Amino acid sequence: MKSLFITIAFLGLPFLMQAQCNCQEEFSKIKNHLESNYAGFKDKVKTSNINKYKVFTSDKEKVAAQAKNKMQCYFVINQWMSYFNDNHLYTGLNAEEIEKIEPKKLQTDFPIEKLEISVALIKKLKNAKGIEGIYIKKGQGFSIAVHKNKNPFRDYVAVVVNSTDSKYENGTVLAELKEKSAKEYFLLYNSAHMLSFATIKPKNGELISGFVKNGKEIIDSENYNFEAKLLNENTLYFSIPSFSWEAKSIINSLFASNKDNLSKTSNLILDLRNNGGGSDDVYYTISPYLYTQPIKGIGVDMLASNDNIKGWELMLQEPNLPSENKAEYQKMVDKLKLNLNQNVNIVEDYIDSSYTPMLFPKNVVILINEGCASTTEQFLLEAIQSKKVTLMGQNTSGTLDYSNLRESHFCEIPYKIWTPTTRSRRIDIGAGIDGKGINPNIYLTEKQDWIEEAINFLNAKLKNNR
């Protein structure tokens, strides 16, 4: 049960059946769903802030009442959901449903807007400060002009200009932005009627997927390649950009082919920058090389709501579910039913002493940044208990305390919502990481060469230990 529940299990349940509903009704159903089924709701809405929550919700309800199409409705609901500041609570495309929509209805429901951008405005935006300006994507045949264009749903628009790409006509509104706070924005991206929502904090002139302002080129330091290599006679380097299930065979192969080096190399660097997570099972190949002492783990509670229970009952109907899992799930469902609407302990705290300490590597640096999330953070919580390990870089995402997501549908909008159903008991001892992440032992800035800093640190540590 440990590996299944510590991070994410996806449970399907269409809690909102397809029906004709306006945006106010859509908003109300999503709100009621989260208040009843989201494992983090009681932590995020307390006596101390309930009035703030009510005011925020009321403001967004009023905006929802003004929605003229499903795109505006989707945008305001996502803005409301941001109140919970939980990256495990999110929405995304329901591909099966959107494929059924006729082209004309797509344009009605998710309209691609056109705005005229004058030469004078473009000239003015070239010298604009703040979020406004002309953004260019290197190698693409168009730019975007971001400027103020307020309505209840947005404060700015990103409009295609100077386009030589037939897919992007001049004047097309590619994105809308709404101020959330100082230098932080809600963003709704509309490409071919397909929506994508995000909360962004533009930095270094970058706005959307590599669009850069004032012609300033941003050097992409993010490494998305799986890699293993000896950096010098004392230091072995692994780049692990994902713990997805698809990455399991790649990681296993990398460590198997470097077994000899791992058995004799003093220093190990694990580069986990921008590793957004995946499955606990995938990182178990790495764990033995870090182990020095028993690993303490904190279990999770599940919110025993009727809908969350129904999600697990649907899992029990899966024809390919192994019999041992079925018996375990049934036992859990029975326990949840006896404690309706309570947080129920479904994974006990544990101590893992199954590994044997290895002589090599002697010292390990793990490089981390804000792109590290979910399963990767679970790996780090275990890794930092090792006497070998030092974390270097910047704070992780902080996306782990509420997990085991259940998939549900909107009333009428062809998108899905994923809702965390479990809550880590780390929160009860003040060790929660959501909203702040895991701190590095040694902080690094973007101006530093992180790999070089790691090598220098490890060499100094090796020298001192001789």
C-alpha positions in Angstrom: 0.0 0.0 0.0 2.9 2.4 0.7 4.0 3.0 -2.9 0.4 3.3 -4.2 -0.8 5.9 -1.7 2.3 8.0 -1.0 2.0 9.9 -4.3 -0.9 9.6 -6.8 -3.5 7.1 -7.7 -6.0 8.1 -10.4 -9.6 7.2 -9.7 -12.3 7.9 -12.3 -15.8 9.0 -11.4 -18.0 11.3 -13.4 -19.4 13.2 -10.5 -21.2 15.7 -12.8 -23.2 14.1 -15.5 -23.5 15.9 -18.9 -26.4 18.3 -18.7 -27.4 21.8 -19.8 -26.1 24.2 -17.2 -25.1 27.8 -17.2 -21.8 29.0 -15.7 -23.3 29.9 -12.4 -24.6 26.3 -12.0 -21.2 24.9 -13.3 -19.4 27.0 -10.7 -21.7 25.9 -7.9 -21.3 22.2 -8.7 -17.5 22.5 -8.8 -17.5 24.5 -5.6 -19.7 21.9 -3.8 -17.6 19.1 -5.2 -14.4 20.5 -3.8 -15.9 21.4 -0.4 -17.1 17.8 0.0 -14.3 15.8 -1.6 -11.0 17.7 -1.6 -8.8 16.4 1.2 -7.1 19.8 1.7 -10.3 21.9 2.0 -10.5 21.9 5.9 -6.8 22.8 6.0 -7.1 25.6 3.5 -10.4 27.1 4.8 -10.4 27.6 8.6 -12.1 29.9 11.0 -9.2 32.4 10.6 -9.7 32.8 6.9 -13.2 31.7 6.2 -14.4 35.2 5.6 -11.6 35.8 3.1 -12.6 32.6 1.3 -16.3 33.6 1.2 -15.5 37.1 -0.2 -13.1 35.6 -2.8 -15.7 33.0 -3.8 -18.5 35.5 -4.0 -16.4 37.8 -6.3 -15.7 34.9 -8.7 -19.4 33.8 -8.6 -20.3 37.3 -9.7 -17.9 37.1 -12.6 -19.1 33.6 -13.5 -22.6 35.0 -13.8 -21.3 37.3 -16.6 -19.7 34.4 -18.7 -20.8 34.5 -22.3 -19.2 31.2 -23.3 -17.5 28.1 -21.9 -14.1 29.5 -22.3 -14.8 32.4 -19.9 -16.5 30.0 -17.5 -13.5 27.7 -17.5 -11.1 30.6 -16.9 -13.0 32.0 -13.9 -13.5 28.5 -12.3 -9.7 27.9 -12.6 -9.1 31.3 -11.1 -11.3 30.4 -8.1 -9.6 27.0 -7.7 -6.2 28.9 -7.3 -7.4 29.9 -3.8 -6.3 26.5 -2.6 -2.7 26.9 -3.9 -2.4 23.2 -4.6 -0.7 22.0 -7.8 -2.3 18.6 -7.4 -5.7 20.2 -7.8 -6.1 21.0 -11.5 -8.1 20.8 -14.7 -7.3 19.5 -18.1 -8.7 18.6 -21.5 -11.3 15.8 -21.9 -10.1 14.8 -25.4 -13.0 12.3 -26.0 -15.6 15.0 -25.3 -14.1 17.8 -27.2 -13.7 15.7 -30.3 -17.4 15.3 -30.5 -18.1 19.0 -30.7 -18.9 20.4 -34.2 -16.5 23.2 -35.5 -19.1 25.9 -35.3 -20.0 25.1 -31.8 -16.3 25.0 -30.9 -16.0 28.6 -32.1 -19.1 29.5 -30.0 -18.0 27.8 -26.8 -14.3 28.5 -27.1 -14.0 31.5 -29.4 -10.8 32.6 -31.0 -11.0 36.3 -30.7 -9.5 38.9 -33.1 -8.2 42.3 -32.1 -6.7 45.0 -34.3 -3.2 46.1 -33.2 -2.2 49.4 -34.7 1.4 50.2 -35.8 1.4 53.0 -33.1 0.6 50.5 -30.4 3.2 48.1 -31.5 5.8 50.9 -31.5 4.7 51.9 -28.0 4.9 48.3 -26.7 8.4 47.9 -27.9 9.6 50.1 -25.0 6.9 49.1 -22.5 7.8 48.0 -18.9 6.1 45.4 -16.8 4.0 42.6 -18.4 3.2 44.7 -21.5 5.5 44.5 -24.5 6.4 42.6 -27.7 7.4 39.0 -27.1 9.3 37.0 -29.7 9.8 33.2 -29.9 13.1 32.3 -31.5 12.7 30.3 -34.7 8.9 31.0 -34.9 7.2 33.0 -37.6 5.3 35.4 -35.3 5.4 37.5 -32.2 2.8 38.4 -29.6 1.9 41.9 -28.3 0.8 41.9 -24.7 -1.3 44.9 -23.7 -4.1 46.0 -21.4 -7.6 45.0 -22.5 -9.7 44.7 -19.4 -13.0 42.9 -18.9 -14.3 41.0 -15.8 -12.2 37.9 -16.8 -8.9 39.4 -17.9 -6.6 42.4 -17.6 -4.3 41.8 -20.6 -4.4 40.0 -23.9 -1.6 38.4 -25.9 -2.2 39.1 -29.6 -0.4 37.6 -32.6 1.5 40.2 -34.6 4.1 40.2 -37.4 3.0 36.6 -38.4 4.4 34.8 -41.4 3.0 31.5 -40.1 -0.4 30.5 -41.6 -1.4 28.8 -38.4 -1.3 32.1 -36.5 -3.1 35.0 -38.1 -2.3 38.5 -37.2 -4.8 39.9 -34.6 -5.5 36.5 -33.1 -5.8 36.5 -29.3 -3.5 33.7 -28.2 -3.8 34.2 -24.5 -5.5 36.2 -21.8 -4.0 37.2 -18.5 -5.6 38.2 -15.2 -3.6 39.7 -12.3 -3.5 37.5 -9.3 -1.0 39.5 -7.2 2.1 41.6 -7.8 4.0 40.1 -10.8 1.8 37.0 -10.7 -0.8 36.3 -13.3 -3.5 33.7 -14.3 -3.0 32.8 -17.9 -5.5 31.1 -20.3 -3.9 29.9 -23.5 -6.2 29.3 -26.5 -4.7 27.4 -29.4 -7.1 26.0 -31.9 -9.9 26.2 -29.3 -7.9 24.0 -26.9 -7.4 25.7 -23.6 -4.6 25.6 -21.1 -4.6 27.3 -17.7 -1.6 28.2 -15.6 -0.5 30.6 -12.9 2.7 32.3 -14.0 5.4 34.5 -12.5 7.2 35.9 -15.6 11.0 36.2 -15.1 13.9 37.1 -17.3 11.5 38.6 -19.9 9.8 35.2 -20.6 6.1 34.9 -20.7 4.6 31.9 -22.5 6.6 28.8 -23.5 9.8 30.5 -24.4 8.5 33.9 -25.7 11.0 36.5 -24.7 10.7 40.2 -24.4 12.8 42.9 -26.1 14.6 40.4 -28.2 16.5 39.1 -25.2 17.5 35.5 -25.7 17.1 33.2 -22.7 19.6 30.4 -22.5 17.7 27.2 -21.7 19.7 25.6 -18.9 17.0 23.0 -18.3 18.2 19.5 -19.1 15.5 17.0 -20.2 17.8 14.2 -21.2 18.5 11.0 -19.3 22.2 10.7 -19.0 25.0 9.1 -17.0 28.7 10.0 -17.3 31.9 10.2 -15.3 32.8 13.9 -14.8 36.2 13.0 -13.4 37.8 10.1 -11.6 35.9 10.8 -8.4 32.6 12.0 -9.6 29.7 10.1 -11.4 26.8 12.2 -12.8 23.2 11.1 -13.5 20.6 13.3 -15.1 17.1 12.1 -14.2 14.5 14.5 -15.6 11.4 12.2 -14.8 10.2 9.5 -12.6 7.3 8.7 -14.9 6.4 5.0 -15.4 7.8 5.3 -19.0 11.2 6.3 -17.5 11.5 3.2 -15.3 13.3 1.1 -17.9 15.6 4.0 -18.8 16.6 4.6 -15.2 17.1 0.9 -14.5 19.3 0.6 -17.6 21.4 3.6 -16.7 22.1 2.3 -13.2 22.7 -1.3 -14.5 25.2 -0.1 -17.1 27.0 2.0 -14.5 27.0 -0.6 -11.7 30.8 -0.9 -11.8 31.3 2.8 -11.6 28.8 3.1 -8.8 30.7 0.4 -6.8 34.0 2.4 -6.8 33.3 6.1 -7.4 33.4 8.3 -4.3 31.1 11.2 -5.5 27.7 11.0 -7.0 25.6 13.8 -8.5 21.9 13.3 -9.1 20.5 16.0 -11.3 16.8 16.1 -10.6 16.1 19.6 -11.9 12.6 19.9 -13.4 11.7 16.4 -12.5 8.0 16.8 -12.0 7.5 13.3 -10.5 5.8 10.1 -11.6 5.7 6.9 -9.6 7.5 5.8 -6.4 8.4 2.5 -7.9 10.6 4.2 -10.5 13.0 5.7 -8.0 13.5 2.5 -6.0 16.5 1.6 -8.3 18.3 4.7 -6.9 17.5 4.4 -3.2 20.0 1.7 -2.2 22.9 3.9 -3.3 21.8 6.6 -0.9 20.9 4.5 2.1 22.8 4.9 5.4 20.1 4.3 8.1 16.4 3.3 8.4 14.1 5.6 6.5 11.1 7.0 8.4 8.0 7.6 6.4 4.7 9.3 7.4 1.5 7.9 6.1 -1.7 9.4 4.8 -5.4 9.8 5.6 -8.1 9.6 3.0 -11.2 11.8 3.2 -14.1 9.3 3.4 -16.6 11.3 1.3 -19.3 9.4 -0.6 -17.8 10.3 -4.0 -14.3 9.3 -2.9 -15.7 5.9 -1.7 -17.5 5.5 -5.0 -14.2 6.1 -6.9 -12.7 3.1 -5.1 -15.7 1.0 -5.6 -15.3 1.6 -9.3 -11.7 0.4 -9.0 -13.0 -2.9 -7.5 -15.0 -3.5 -10.7 -11.9 -3.5 -12.8 -11.7 -7.0 -14.4 -7.9 -7.1 -14.4 -7.4 -6.0 -10.8 -5.3 -8.7 -9.0 -7.2 -10.6 -6.4 -4.8 -9.5 -3.6 -5.3 -5.9 -4.5 -9.1 -6.4 -4.6 -9.1 -7.8 -1.1 -7.0 -4.9 0.2 -9.2 -2.3 -1.6 -12.4 -3.8 -0.3 -11.0 -3.7 3.3 -10.2 -0.1 2.8 -13.7 0.8 1.4 -15.3 -1.0 4.3 -13.2 1.1 6.7 -14.1 4.3 4.9 -17.8 3.6 5.0 -17.6 3.2 8.8 -16.0 6.7 9.1 -18.1 8.7 6.6 -16.8 12.3 6.0 -13.8 11.7 8.3 -10.1 11.6 7.6 -9.3 7.8 7.7 -5.8 6.4 8.2 -5.2 4.2 5.2 -1.4 4.1 5.2 0.4 3.8 8.6 3.7 5.5 9.4 6.5 3.2 8.6 10.2 2.6 8.9 12.1 1.1 6.0 15.3 -0.8 6.9 15.3 -3.2 4.0 18.5 -1.8 2.4 22.1 -2.5 3.3 24.5 0.5 3.4 27.0 0.6 0.5 30.6 1.8 0.8 30.3 3.7 -2.5 29.3 6.3 -3.3 30.6 8.0 -0.2 29.0 11.4 -0.8 25.9 12.4 -2.9 24.7 15.8 -4.1 21.2 16.1 -5.4 20.5 19.1 -7.6 16.9 20.5 -7.1 14.8 23.4 -8.2 11.2 24.6 -8.3 10.5 22.1 -11.1 10.9 19.2 -8.7 7.4 18.1 -7.6 5.2 15.3 -6.3 7.0 11.9 -6.4 10.3 13.6 -6.7 9.7 15.4 -3.5 8.7 12.1 -1.8 12.1 10.7 -3.0 13.9 13.8 -1.6 12.1 13.4 1.8 13.6 9.9 2.0 17.0 10.9 0.5 17.7 13.6 3.0 17.6 11.1 5.8 20.8 9.7 4.5 24.1 10.9 6.0 25.6 10.8 2.5 23.2 13.3 0.9 23.4 17.0 0.4 20.7 19.0 -1.5 21.9 21.8 -3.6 20.0 24.3 -5.7 16.6 26.0 -4.9 13.4 25.2 -3.2 11.2 22.5 -4.8 7.6 23.0 -6.0 5.8 22.0 -2.8 3.3 19.6 -4.4 2.9 16.5 -2.2 0.9 17.0 0.9 -2.4 16.2 -0.8 -2.4 13.4 -3.3 -4.2 10.3 -4.7 -6.1 12.2 -7.3 -9.6 11.4 -8.5 -10.7 12.3 -12.0 -14.1 13.8 -12.5 -16.0 15.7 -15.2 -17.4 19.2 -15.4 -21.2 19.5 -15.9 -21.0 20.6 -19.5 -17.5 21.9 -20.2 -15.4 19.2 -22.0 -12.6 19.3 -19.4 -11.8 17.2 -16.4 -10.9 18.1 -12.8 -8.4 16.1 -10.7 -9.0 16.3 -7.0 -6.6 15.1 -4.2 -8.4 12.6 -1.9 -5.6 12.0 0.7 -3.8 14.1 3.2 -0.3 13.5 4.5 0.0 13.4 8.3 3.2 15.5 7.9 0.9 18.5 8.1 -0.1 17.6 11.7 3.5 17.8 12.9 4.3 21.0 11.0 6.3 19.3 8.4 4.1 19.9 5.4 5.8 21.1 2.2 3.0 22.5 0.0 3.3 26.1 -0.8 7.0 26.2 0.3 8.8 23.1 -1.0 11.8 21.3 0.3 14.8 23.6 1.2 18.2 22.9 -0.3 21.1 22.5 2.2 23.1 24.8 0.0 21.3 27.5 -2.1 22.5 28.2 -5.6 21.6 31.1 -7.9 20.9 31.0 -11.6 24.2 32.7 -12.3 26.2 29.9 -10.8 27.2 26.7 -12.7 25.4 24.2 -10.6 27.3 21.1 -11.7 30.6 22.9 -11.1 29.4 24.0 -7.7 28.4 20.4 -6.8 31.8 19.0 -8.0 33.7 21.6 -5.9 31.6 20.8 -2.8 32.1 17.0 -3.2 35.8 17.3 -3.8 36.2 19.5 -0.7 34.2 17.0 1.4 36.2 14.1 0.0 39.4 15.8 0.9 38.3 16.6 4.4 37.2 13.0 5.0 40.6 11.5 4.1 
